Structures are given as C-alpha cells and as structure tokens.
Amino acid sequence: MIFWELFVSYLKIGFFGFGGGYAMLSLIQNEVVVQHAWMTNAEFADIVAVSQITPGPIAINSATYVGYTVGMQSGSVWYGILGSVIATFAVCLPSMTLMILVARYIARLKGNPLVSGAMRGLRPVVIGMIGAAALLLMFPQDAGDASFIDFWSWILFGGVLAGS
C-alpha cells in the first residue's frame, strides 16, 4: 500500500510540477511532510540539501531519496530500492509522456494560439512556485534548524531575487 501511495504522490508531483525541480519543492514538501507525514521538515530540508549537491535534476534526486527513505521505513534495503525506483519512475512519467506526444505533434502545434497562450500563462506560475519553495526553506518551522537563517541569509535571498 505504501508503494502505491508513493507512486500516486510522485505522479501528482510530476503532473503539476511545472518549472523544474525548484518549483516542485513546495509540492514535494506538501505531499511528503504534510499529507503523508513520511518525514519531518528537518529531514525534508536535508533531502533538499543532498539533492542539490548530487549530480542531476533536483526533482529526480529528491524522488529517489524520498522513495528510498519511505521504502526503508517499510522494511529492508530492497524495499528502499523499490521505493526509490517507484518514486523516480512516477515523477518522470508525466514529463516523458508529454514530451513523446509533443515531439510527435510539434509541427502542428507550433503556431497554435491556444498553446502559445498556455505557455505565456505558465511563466508567472513557475516564478511563483520557485518563490514559494524559497520561502518554505527560509523559515525554521519549515526547514528545521534556525541556526542558518540570519541577516546574511536575507541579504542573499534579496540579491538572488533582484538578480532574477
């Protein structure tokens, strides 16, 4: 049952995670910490940190890490490996399916005003989701330890925000 919940959760994240990994962080945090309570906010902050320093997209890295952690809570190392495979596959499935369809019909969709309008509408949504992820990780109640949030963190956040 836990593997089915893991699959459905990461499938939802894959479907609604427009804008890449950082935009997905608030969705992942909601599913993993709030909805299912598979881990704490501090553990989630650790997963984000590890996912950032390992090679590859943060969404896939975090899916693999969360899947392994959830699987390990259910049993042995093999459950952890199965959980990581399921979560990684589920988060990639919507994008992979969409890209296969888009690649097939790209010539027909290129000048479609409906598609162009949808893309213009998604841009501000992506910016908002990335901002939400940044705010989630800035506050101690969401990230765990307050020792790293100080004056310089706010300065860094402001500089990155102004630069983008």
Secondary structure, DSSP 4 states (H G I P E B T S, - for coil): -HHHHHHHHHHHHHHH-TT-HHHHHHHHHIIIIIIS-SS-HHHHHHHHHHHHHSSS-HHHHHHHHHHHHHHHHHSSHHHHHHHHHHHHHHHHHHHHHHHHHHHHHHHHHTT-HHHHHHHHHHHHHHHHHHHHHHHHHHSHHHHS-GGG-SHHHHHHHHHHHHH-
